[in-house]
Amino acid sequence: MPYWPGYSDISPQCRATYLDWLASGRNDASYNPGYMFLYFYGLERRFFVDQSNEDAKDIVQEVRRLQSLYPDNHSVRRYLGEFLDIAMLAETDLDAIDPIFEKQGWELPFSLKYAIGARIDKGENLTADWLLSWFICHPETNLRTPATRCRDEFVALFRLRFDRRFPDGLKVTKPRKSLTASYRAASSEFEGSANPTVDGKPVPDISGLRKPVEIAQELADEVMNDLDKLSRFLGRNPDGRGSVEAHALLPSELWDAFPSEEMDRLKSWASTIVDRGGLVPLEEVIGRLEGETSEKIGKRQMTGAADALARLGFGLAPDPRFALRSPKAEEPVVLFRLGEPIERLEDVSDSYRSALIELALGSFVAHADGRIAEPERRALEEQVAAAALSDQERRRLRANLEWFLAVPPDMTLLRRKLKEVGQDSQAAMRAALVGAAHADGIIHSDEVASIENIYKALGLDPALAYADLHAGEVADGPRTVRASQPGRPGEAIPALEKASGPKLDASRIAAIRSDTERVSSVLGQIFDVEEEENGAPGPASQSQLAGLDQKHGALVLELLTREHWSETEFETICASHGLMASGALEVVNEWAFETYDEALLDEYDGYDVSLEIAEAVKEKMSAEGRDV
């Protein structure tokens, strides 16, 4: 049976088979679909050429039945679908035409253009479903992974956001062009056209309208962004739909539409933990949210857990986005009440970031001698109370203090890692510690002793502590009580020998203290023990881009989301991935040259992202079925 069968061209044996198929009721889908097409050719000719009005509805129903016999055949779906898209108007009232939520080709479906155009002609405002149908079927619109992976949630949230923005529906200006239908027969034997009407008037053609589609794209982008976290979770956990964590990652507007009986139990459990002091093993938190636990809990899992709990009104400390180190699975974390549900934990003030780093360093100093003295605890609590933060950020900072005090750092491991990072990062660590000691503008003798202890614990020369503290240009020296008078001539007292080792100058300390992101990045490299403690990373934590490690691969994927980044923004996202901006720039551009023969980032009033590389990476990942 040829691909384009004609009754006069097929063999006698095929003709006999065709007659058998007709005689058996035209129901047997085990026959080659070519026999069905021979029959369909007659139906489309009867409908369009003979224009037999008395049996038009019967023909449409018969073609629908034939299409259902071969649901997985692309040719059947295409050719019979094109017929039905136009022919169905002969048997269907305007109000009976439903929106289409699946792209069907490179053009808007004719029935959709007819239904929307007729409504515009009548002066009706468009509902959310009709705008969404227009958007989904439009050949130039862009749907990202969250819209396809979380289809039901996407449609539901789009409706809510549309109704909030357009409570009376969307008013669309009537286009001047009238709708014309063109049909090319599946048999290639004829072409036809039609000029549909509504209430006796031509139907406006919406094909050239741009503004409604742009509005729909804006709404869709907003919805897809809000579903990103849920989509990423389901990408990592294909069977996770319906889990507590998946439900908690839903935008709160959708909770009523997608109810979960487990949510109340989770809230009750979290409330009990908080009432008991807030400390709970990390593995228990993950087990409650994901339904299972593992010996290795990575930053991504912790981030998902923090986001899920935040939507219930509970916080998790430490938040892996800002933590200098991640806890082990068996170590405790702190649950606390946020005061209200939060959907974007990552949105915090610079003051919070600075206060968190200073608090971490202060607690690190307090742990240096192996115990937390009550004056040290009280001083840290006063530091939290004095920080210029919102009430919600202060709650988060206080919870982080509880975790800092409850979970001492592994000094042996940190000492080893500090030796590995090099002298420049060691100097940054020293400057940050000194900055914490300078926080109140006064250096006390016990602070000097604490800094000396921590230098010793980290394998640094304790003698450097005094010199470092006095490099900070803080007015901590003796005050003049009486002006000095020249003494009698005699032998001069030799100057004290200065401690050996790299020196810290005041400008460097000031620069590092003022650059929160850089300090966070440097300290993150020193304190980040997740990989060593949890063992080699599994497949889920490997870089998604060949030729780059996990951190640089994740950085590149984030950079590809925009065409331009300011210098400050670039340094910020580098720090969020635990990278220094200058080193990261060199690594990603070198990778880009080796892979695509051009730089990824061009320095011009910030950083321009190569559109060619961005498109190539997105196409490659999309072809591999991965998130872009």
C-alpha positions as CSV (number, residue, x, y, z in Angstrom):
1,M,0.0,0.0,0.0
2,P,1.7,3.3,-1.1
3,Y,1.9,6.3,1.2
4,W,-0.4,8.4,-1.1
5,P,-2.9,5.7,-2.2
6,G,-5.3,6.1,-5.1
7,Y,-8.0,3.5,-5.8
8,S,-7.1,3.4,-9.5
9,D,-3.4,2.9,-8.7
10,I,-3.4,0.2,-6.1
11,S,-3.2,-3.5,-6.8
12,P,-6.3,-5.8,-7.2
13,Q,-5.3,-7.4,-3.9
14,C,-5.3,-4.0,-2.1
15,R,-8.6,-3.2,-3.7
16,A,-10.1,-6.4,-2.3
17,T,-8.7,-5.6,1.1
18,Y,-10.2,-2.1,1.0
19,L,-13.6,-3.5,0.1
20,D,-13.3,-6.0,3.0
21,W,-12.6,-3.1,5.4
22,L,-15.6,-1.2,4.1
23,A,-17.9,-4.2,4.4
24,S,-16.7,-5.0,7.9
25,G,-18.0,-1.6,9.2
26,R,-14.8,0.5,8.8
27,N,-13.9,-0.1,12.4
28,D,-10.9,-2.4,12.3
29,A,-7.8,-0.3,13.1
30,S,-5.5,-3.2,12.4
31,Y,-5.8,-2.4,8.7
32,N,-3.2,-0.1,7.1
33,P,-4.4,3.5,7.6
34,G,-4.1,4.0,3.9
35,Y,-7.4,2.2,3.4
36,M,-9.0,4.6,5.8
37,F,-7.6,7.5,3.7
38,L,-9.1,6.1,0.5
39,Y,-12.5,6.4,2.3
40,F,-11.7,9.8,3.8
41,Y,-10.9,11.2,0.3
42,G,-14.5,10.7,-0.6
43,L,-15.8,12.3,2.5
44,E,-13.7,15.5,2.1
45,R,-14.8,15.8,-1.6
46,R,-18.5,15.3,-0.6
47,F,-18.1,18.1,2.1
48,F,-16.1,20.7,0.2
49,V,-16.8,20.1,-3.5
50,D,-20.4,18.8,-3.5
51,Q,-21.2,21.0,-0.5
52,S,-23.9,18.7,0.6
53,N,-25.6,20.5,3.5
54,E,-28.0,17.7,4.4
55,D,-25.2,15.3,5.4
56,A,-22.5,17.8,6.5
57,K,-22.9,17.0,10.2
58,D,-22.9,13.3,9.5
59,I,-19.6,13.6,7.6
60,V,-18.0,15.6,10.5
61,Q,-19.0,12.9,13.0
62,E,-17.8,10.2,10.8
63,V,-14.3,11.8,10.4
64,R,-14.1,12.2,14.1
65,R,-14.8,8.5,14.5
66,L,-12.1,7.6,11.9
67,Q,-9.6,9.9,13.7
68,S,-10.2,8.0,17.0
69,L,-9.3,4.7,15.3
70,Y,-5.7,5.8,14.8
71,P,-4.9,8.1,17.7
72,D,-1.1,7.7,17.5
73,N,-0.8,8.1,13.7
74,H,0.7,11.5,12.9
75,S,-0.7,11.6,9.3
76,V,-4.2,10.8,10.6
77,R,-4.0,13.4,13.3
78,R,-2.7,16.0,10.9
79,Y,-5.0,15.6,7.8
80,L,-8.2,14.6,9.5
81,G,-7.5,17.3,12.1
82,E,-7.1,20.0,9.4
83,F,-10.4,18.9,7.9
84,L,-12.2,18.9,11.3
85,D,-10.8,22.3,12.2
86,I,-12.8,23.9,9.4
87,A,-15.6,21.5,8.8
88,M,-16.7,21.4,12.5
89,L,-18.1,24.9,12.1
90,A,-20.9,23.4,9.9
91,E,-22.3,21.4,12.9
92,T,-21.1,23.4,15.9
93,D,-22.6,26.6,17.4
94,L,-20.2,29.3,18.5
95,D,-20.8,28.7,22.2
96,A,-20.0,25.0,21.7
97,I,-16.5,25.5,20.4
98,D,-14.0,24.9,23.3
99,P,-10.6,26.5,23.8
100,I,-7.6,24.5,22.6
101,F,-4.7,24.0,25.1
102,E,-2.3,22.1,22.9
103,K,-0.2,23.6,20.0
104,Q,-1.3,21.8,16.8
105,G,1.0,23.2,14.2
106,W,2.7,26.3,12.8
107,E,-0.5,28.3,12.5
108,L,-3.4,29.2,14.8
109,P,-6.2,26.6,14.4
110,F,-9.0,27.9,12.2
111,S,-11.7,27.0,14.8
112,L,-9.8,29.1,17.4
113,K,-9.5,32.1,15.0
114,Y,-13.2,31.8,14.3
115,A,-14.3,31.5,17.9
116,I,-12.1,34.4,19.2
117,G,-12.8,36.6,16.1
118,A,-16.6,36.1,16.5
119,R,-16.5,37.1,20.2
120,I,-14.5,40.2,19.4
121,D,-17.0,41.1,16.6
122,K,-19.8,40.8,19.2
123,G,-18.0,43.1,21.5
124,E,-17.3,40.4,24.1
125,N,-14.3,40.6,26.4
126,L,-12.0,37.6,26.3
127,T,-11.9,35.2,29.3
128,A,-8.7,33.7,30.7
129,D,-9.2,30.4,28.8
130,W,-9.6,32.1,25.4
131,L,-6.5,34.2,25.9
132,L,-4.5,31.2,27.2
133,S,-5.7,29.1,24.2
134,W,-4.6,31.9,21.8
135,F,-1.2,32.1,23.5
136,I,-0.5,28.3,23.6
137,C,-1.5,27.8,20.0
138,H,0.4,30.9,18.7
139,P,3.5,29.9,16.7
140,E,5.7,32.7,18.1
141,T,5.1,32.2,21.8
142,N,7.5,30.6,24.3
143,L,6.5,28.0,26.9
144,R,9.3,26.9,29.2
145,T,9.6,23.7,31.2
146,P,7.5,24.7,34.2
147,A,4.4,25.2,31.9
148,T,4.7,21.7,30.4
149,R,5.9,19.8,33.5
150,C,3.4,21.5,35.7
151,R,0.6,21.8,33.1
152,D,-2.4,21.7,35.4
153,E,-0.8,24.1,37.9
154,F,0.2,26.5,35.1
155,V,-3.3,26.7,33.6
156,A,-4.9,27.2,37.1
157,L,-2.4,29.9,38.1
158,F,-2.7,31.7,34.7
159,R,-6.5,31.8,35.2
160,L,-6.1,33.3,38.7
161,R,-3.6,35.9,37.6
162,F,-5.6,36.9,34.6
163,D,-8.8,37.3,36.6
164,R,-6.9,39.4,39.1
165,R,-5.5,41.7,36.4
166,F,-8.7,41.7,34.2
167,P,-11.7,41.1,36.4
168,D,-14.0,42.0,33.5
169,G,-12.1,40.2,30.9
170,L,-9.7,41.5,28.2
171,K,-11.0,44.0,25.7
172,V,-9.5,43.4,22.3
173,T,-9.6,45.9,19.4
174,K,-11.5,44.5,16.4
175,P,-9.1,43.9,13.4
176,R,-10.1,45.1,9.9
177,K,-9.1,42.0,8.0
178,S,-11.8,39.3,7.6
179,L,-11.2,35.6,8.2
180,T,-10.8,33.3,5.2
181,A,-10.4,29.6,5.4
182,S,-8.2,27.7,2.9
183,Y,-8.2,24.0,2.6
184,R,-5.9,21.7,0.6
185,A,-7.4,18.2,0.2
186,A,-5.5,15.3,1.7
187,S,-5.9,13.6,-1.7
188,S,-4.2,16.6,-3.4
189,E,-7.1,16.6,-5.9
190,F,-8.6,20.0,-5.1
191,E,-8.3,23.1,-3.0
192,G,-11.1,25.1,-1.4
193,S,-11.8,28.2,0.5
194,A,-14.6,29.6,2.7
195,N,-15.5,32.9,4.2
196,P,-17.2,32.1,7.6
197,T,-19.7,34.5,9.0
198,V,-21.4,35.1,12.4
199,D,-24.9,36.5,12.5
200,G,-24.5,37.1,8.7
201,K,-21.4,39.2,9.1
202,P,-17.7,38.4,8.2
203,V,-15.6,37.2,11.1
204,P,-12.6,39.4,12.0
205,D,-9.2,37.7,11.5
206,I,-7.1,37.8,14.7
207,S,-3.9,36.4,13.1
208,G,-2.1,39.7,12.9
209,L,-2.9,41.0,16.4
210,R,0.1,41.3,18.7
211,K,-0.9,43.1,21.9
212,P,-3.1,40.3,23.3
213,V,-0.4,37.7,22.7
214,E,2.2,40.0,24.4
215,I,-0.1,40.4,27.4
216,A,-0.5,36.6,27.6
217,Q,3.3,36.1,27.4
218,E,3.8,38.5,30.3
219,L,1.3,36.6,32.4
220,A,2.7,33.3,31.4
221,D,6.3,34.4,32.2
222,E,5.1,35.5,35.6
223,V,3.3,32.2,36.2
224,M,6.2,30.1,34.9
225,N,8.7,31.9,37.2
226,D,6.4,31.2,40.2
227,L,6.3,27.5,39.3
228,D,10.1,27.2,38.7
229,K,10.8,25.7,42.1
230,L,8.1,23.1,41.9
231,S,9.2,22.3,38.4
232,R,12.8,21.8,39.4
233,F,11.7,19.6,42.3
234,L,9.6,17.4,40.0
235,G,12.5,17.3,37.6
236,R,14.7,15.8,40.3
237,N,11.8,13.7,41.7
238,P,9.5,12.5,38.9
239,D,7.4,10.6,41.4
240,G,7.2,13.5,43.8
241,R,3.9,14.9,42.6
242,G,1.5,14.9,45.5
243,S,4.2,14.8,48.1
244,V,4.3,17.3,51.0
245,E,7.3,19.1,49.6
246,A,5.7,19.4,46.1
247,H,2.6,20.8,47.6
248,A,4.5,23.2,49.8
249,L,6.3,24.5,46.7
250,L,3.1,25.5,45.1
251,P,2.3,29.2,45.1
252,S,-0.1,29.7,48.0
253,E,-2.8,30.8,45.6
254,L,-3.1,27.2,44.4
255,W,-3.3,25.4,47.7
256,D,-7.1,25.4,47.7
257,A,-7.2,24.1,44.1
258,F,-4.7,21.4,44.9
259,P,-5.5,20.2,48.4
260,S,-3.2,18.0,50.4
261,E,-4.2,16.2,53.6
262,E,-0.6,15.8,54.7
263,M,-0.1,19.6,54.9
264,D,-1.9,19.9,58.2
265,R,0.1,17.1,59.7
266,L,3.3,18.7,58.5
267,K,2.3,22.1,60.1
268,S,1.4,20.3,63.3
269,W,4.8,18.5,63.4
270,A,6.7,21.7,62.7
271,S,4.8,23.6,65.4
272,T,5.7,20.9,67.9
273,I,9.4,21.0,67.0
274,V,9.4,24.8,67.4
275,D,7.6,24.6,70.7
276,R,10.3,22.2,72.0
277,G,13.1,24.6,71.1
278,G,13.4,24.2,67.3
279,L,16.3,21.8,67.1
280,V,15.7,18.7,64.9
281,P,18.0,16.4,62.9
282,L,18.3,17.5,59.3
283,E,17.5,13.9,58.1
284,E,14.2,14.0,59.9
285,V,13.2,17.3,58.2
286,I,14.0,15.8,54.8
287,G,12.2,12.6,55.6
288,R,9.1,14.5,56.6
289,L,9.1,16.5,53.4
290,E,10.2,13.9,50.8
291,G,9.0,10.7,52.5
292,E,12.5,9.2,52.6
293,T,15.9,10.0,53.9
294,S,19.5,9.4,52.7
295,E,22.9,9.6,54.2
296,K,23.9,12.4,51.8
297,I,21.8,15.5,51.9
298,G,23.0,18.2,49.5
299,K,22.5,21.9,49.2
300,R,19.8,21.5,46.6
301,Q,17.7,19.3,48.9
302,M,18.2,21.7,51.8
303,T,17.1,24.7,49.6
304,G,14.0,22.8,48.5
305,A,13.2,22.0,52.2
306,A,13.7,25.6,53.2
307,D,11.5,26.9,50.4
308,A,8.8,24.3,51.2
309,L,8.7,25.2,54.9
310,A,8.7,28.9,54.2
311,R,5.5,28.6,52.3
312,L,4.0,27.1,55.5
313,G,5.3,30.0,57.6
314,F,8.3,28.2,59.1
315,G,12.0,28.9,58.7
316,L,15.0,26.6,58.5
317,A,18.4,27.6,59.8
318,P,20.9,27.5,58.2
319,D,19.4,28.5,54.9
320,P,21.8,27.0,52.3
321,R,21.7,30.1,50.2
322,F,23.5,32.1,52.8
323,A,25.2,29.5,55.0
324,L,28.9,29.3,55.2
325,R,28.7,25.6,55.7
326,S,26.0,22.9,55.4
327,P,25.1,20.6,58.2
328,K,25.5,16.8,58.1
329,A,22.4,14.7,57.8
330,E,22.6,13.6,61.4
331,E,23.3,17.2,62.7
332,P,20.5,19.4,64.0
333,V,19.0,22.3,62.2
334,V,16.7,24.9,63.7
335,L,13.0,25.3,62.8
336,F,11.3,28.6,63.8
337,R,8.3,30.7,63.0
338,L,8.7,33.2,60.2
339,G,5.6,35.2,61.3
340,E,4.0,34.7,57.8
341,P,4.4,32.5,54.7
342,I,7.3,33.6,52.4
343,E,7.7,32.6,48.8
344,R,11.1,34.1,48.1
345,L,13.6,33.4,50.9
346,E,16.4,34.6,48.7
347,D,15.2,38.2,48.8
348,V,17.0,39.7,51.8
349,S,18.7,43.0,52.5
350,D,22.4,43.7,52.4
351,S,22.2,44.4,56.1
352,Y,21.0,40.9,56.7
353,R,23.8,39.4,54.7
354,S,26.4,41.5,56.5
355,A,24.9,40.7,59.9
356,L,24.8,37.0,59.2
357,I,28.5,36.9,58.3
358,E,29.5,38.9,61.3
359,L,27.4,36.6,63.5
360,A,28.9,33.5,62.0
361,L,32.4,34.9,62.6
362,G,31.5,35.9,66.1
363,S,30.2,32.5,67.0
364,F,33.3,31.0,65.3
365,V,35.4,33.0,67.7
366,A,33.3,31.9,70.6
367,H,33.8,28.3,69.7
368,A,37.6,28.7,69.5
369,D,38.3,27.5,73.0
370,G,35.9,24.6,72.8
371,R,33.1,26.1,74.9
372,I,30.6,29.0,74.8
373,A,30.9,31.2,77.8
374,E,27.7,33.1,79.0
375,P,29.2,36.5,78.3
376,E,30.0,35.4,74.7
377,R,26.5,34.1,74.2
378,R,25.1,37.4,75.6
379,A,27.3,39.5,73.4
380,L,26.1,37.6,70.3
381,E,22.5,38.0,71.3
382,E,23.0,41.7,71.7
383,Q,24.6,41.7,68.3
384,V,21.3,40.3,66.8
385,A,19.2,42.8,68.7
386,A,21.3,45.7,67.5
387,A,21.2,44.8,63.8
388,A,19.2,47.2,61.6
389,L,16.8,44.6,60.2
390,S,13.1,44.0,59.7
391,D,11.3,41.9,62.3
392,Q,11.2,38.9,59.9
393,E,15.0,39.1,59.1
394,R,15.7,39.4,62.8
395,R,13.8,36.2,63.4
396,R,15.9,34.5,60.8
397,L,19.2,35.9,62.2
398,R,18.2,34.8,65.8
399,A,17.5,31.2,64.5
400,N,20.9,31.2,62.8
401,L,22.6,32.2,66.0
402,E,20.9,29.2,67.7
403,W,22.3,26.9,65.1
404,F,25.8,28.5,65.2
405,L,25.9,27.9,69.0
406,A,24.4,24.4,68.8
407,V,26.6,23.0,66.0
408,P,30.4,23.8,66.5
409,P,32.5,23.8,63.4
410,D,35.1,21.0,62.7
411,M,38.3,22.9,63.5
412,T,40.5,20.1,62.2
413,L,38.8,20.0,58.8
414,L,38.6,23.8,58.6
415,R,42.3,24.1,59.4
416,R,43.2,21.7,56.6
417,K,40.9,23.5,54.1
418,L,42.3,26.9,55.1
419,K,45.8,25.7,54.2
420,E,44.5,24.6,50.8
421,V,42.9,27.9,49.7
422,G,46.1,29.9,49.5
423,Q,47.6,33.0,51.2
424,D,45.1,35.5,49.6
425,S,42.1,33.7,51.0
426,Q,43.8,33.2,54.3
427,A,44.3,37.0,54.4
428,A,40.6,37.5,53.6
429,M,39.7,35.2,56.5
430,R,41.9,37.1,58.9
431,A,40.5,40.4,57.7
432,A,36.9,39.1,58.2
433,L,37.7,37.9,61.7
434,V,39.2,41.3,62.5
435,G,36.2,43.0,61.0
436,A,34.0,41.1,63.4
437,A,36.1,42.1,66.4
438,H,36.0,45.7,65.2
439,A,32.2,45.7,65.0
440,D,31.6,47.8,68.1
441,G,34.5,50.1,67.4
442,I,36.4,49.0,70.5
443,I,38.9,46.1,70.9
444,H,38.8,44.4,74.2
445,S,41.6,42.3,75.7
446,D,39.4,39.2,75.7
447,E,38.7,39.7,72.0
448,V,42.4,39.8,71.3
449,A,42.8,36.5,73.2
450,S,39.8,35.0,71.3
451,I,41.3,36.0,67.9
452,E,44.7,34.5,69.0
453,N,42.9,31.3,69.9
454,I,41.1,31.0,66.6
455,Y,44.3,31.8,64.7
456,K,46.0,29.0,66.5
457,A,43.1,26.7,65.9
458,L,43.3,27.4,62.2
459,G,47.0,26.9,62.0
460,L,47.9,30.6,61.7
461,D,50.6,32.3,63.7
462,P,48.8,33.7,66.8
463,A,51.3,36.5,66.9
464,L,49.7,37.9,63.8
465,A,46.4,38.6,65.7
466,Y,47.7,41.7,67.5
467,A,49.2,43.3,64.4
468,D,46.0,42.5,62.4
469,L,43.7,44.0,65.0
470,H,45.8,47.2,64.9
471,A,45.7,47.4,61.1
472,G,42.0,48.2,61.2
473,E,42.4,52.0,62.0
474,V,40.1,51.7,65.0
475,A,40.7,54.3,67.8
476,D,41.7,51.7,70.4
477,G,45.1,53.1,71.4
478,P,45.9,55.0,74.6
479,R,44.3,58.4,74.9
480,T,46.5,61.5,75.6
481,V,46.2,62.6,79.2
482,R,49.2,64.9,79.3
483,A,51.4,65.9,76.4
484,S,54.8,64.2,76.4
485,Q,58.0,66.1,77.1
486,P,61.4,65.3,75.5
487,G,63.4,63.1,77.8
488,R,67.1,63.3,78.6
489,P,69.5,62.3,75.9
490,G,70.5,58.7,76.1
491,E,70.4,55.4,74.4
492,A,67.3,54.8,72.3
493,I,65.0,51.9,73.0
494,P,65.1,49.5,70.0
495,A,61.8,49.1,68.2
496,L,59.9,45.9,68.8
497,E,60.1,43.2,66.2
498,K,56.9,42.8,64.2
499,A,55.3,39.5,63.9
500,S,56.3,37.7,60.7
501,G,53.9,36.7,58.0
502,P,51.8,38.5,55.4
503,K,50.6,41.9,56.6
504,L,47.1,43.2,56.5
505,D,46.7,46.9,55.6
506,A,43.8,49.0,56.7
507,S,42.5,49.6,53.2
508,R,42.3,45.8,52.6
509,I,40.3,45.2,55.8
510,A,38.0,48.1,54.9
511,A,37.5,46.9,51.4
512,I,36.7,43.3,52.5
513,R,34.4,44.4,55.3
514,S,32.4,46.7,52.9
515,D,32.1,43.9,50.2
516,T,29.7,41.4,51.8
517,E,29.4,39.2,48.7
518,R,33.2,38.9,48.4
519,V,33.6,38.0,52.0
520,S,30.8,35.5,51.8
521,S,32.4,33.9,48.7
522,V,35.9,33.6,50.3
523,L,34.5,32.3,53.6
524,G,32.2,29.9,51.7
525,Q,35.3,28.3,50.0
526,I,36.9,27.9,53.4
527,F,33.9,26.8,55.4
528,D,32.1,24.7,52.8
529,V,32.7,21.2,53.9
530,E,29.6,19.6,52.3
531,E,31.5,17.8,49.5
532,E,34.2,16.4,51.8
533,E,31.8,15.4,54.5
534,N,29.2,13.9,52.3
535,G,31.6,12.1,50.0
536,A,31.8,12.3,46.2
537,P,28.9,13.9,44.6
538,G,26.3,11.7,42.9
539,P,25.0,12.1,39.4
540,A,22.4,14.6,40.5
541,S,25.1,17.0,41.6
542,Q,27.3,16.8,38.6
543,S,27.7,19.7,36.2
544,Q,25.0,19.9,33.5
545,L,27.6,21.3,31.1
546,A,30.5,19.2,29.9
547,G,33.9,20.7,30.6
548,L,32.8,22.7,33.7
549,D,32.6,21.7,37.3
550,Q,29.3,21.8,39.2
551,K,29.6,25.4,40.5
552,H,30.8,26.9,37.2
553,G,28.2,24.9,35.2
554,A,25.4,26.2,37.5
555,L,26.8,29.8,37.1
556,V,26.7,29.6,33.3
557,L,23.1,28.3,33.3
558,E,22.1,31.3,35.5
559,L,24.0,33.7,33.3
560,L,22.1,32.5,30.2
561,T,18.8,33.7,31.7
562,R,19.6,37.3,30.7
563,E,21.4,39.2,28.0
564,H,23.3,41.6,30.3
565,W,24.5,41.7,33.9
566,S,25.9,44.6,35.7
567,E,29.3,44.2,37.4
568,T,27.6,44.1,40.9
569,E,25.0,41.6,39.7
570,F,27.7,39.4,38.3
571,E,29.7,39.4,41.5
572,T,26.6,38.7,43.5
573,I,25.6,35.5,41.5
574,C,29.2,34.4,41.5
575,A,29.2,34.6,45.3
576,S,25.9,32.7,45.4
577,H,27.7,29.8,43.7
578,G,30.7,30.1,46.0
579,L,33.0,31.6,43.3
580,M,35.1,34.7,43.0
581,A,34.1,36.9,40.1
582,S,37.5,37.4,38.5
583,G,38.3,33.7,38.6
584,A,34.8,32.6,37.4
585,L,35.0,35.0,34.4
586,E,38.3,33.5,33.3
587,V,37.0,29.9,33.7
588,V,33.7,30.3,31.8
589,N,35.2,32.3,29.0
590,E,38.0,29.8,28.5
591,W,35.4,27.0,28.5
592,A,33.3,29.0,25.9
593,F,36.4,29.5,23.6
594,E,37.2,25.8,23.7
595,T,33.6,24.8,23.1
596,Y,32.2,27.6,20.8
597,D,35.2,29.5,19.7
598,E,34.1,32.8,21.3
599,A,33.8,34.3,24.8
600,L,30.5,33.8,26.7
601,L,30.9,37.2,28.5
602,D,31.9,40.4,26.9
603,E,32.9,43.2,29.4
604,Y,31.1,46.4,28.4
605,D,29.6,48.5,31.2
606,G,29.0,45.2,33.0
607,Y,28.9,41.9,31.1
608,D,27.0,41.1,27.8
609,V,26.1,37.4,27.3
610,S,26.7,35.9,23.9
611,L,23.3,35.2,22.4
612,E,24.8,32.6,20.0
613,I,26.2,30.6,22.9
614,A,23.1,31.0,24.9
615,E,20.9,29.7,22.1
616,A,23.3,26.8,21.4
617,V,23.3,25.7,25.0
618,K,19.6,25.9,25.3
619,E,19.0,23.9,22.1
620,K,21.5,21.2,23.3
621,M,19.9,20.8,26.7
622,S,16.3,20.9,25.2
623,A,17.3,18.1,22.8
624,E,18.5,16.1,25.7
625,G,15.3,16.6,27.6
626,R,16.8,18.7,30.3
627,D,15.6,22.0,31.9
628,V,17.0,25.1,30.2
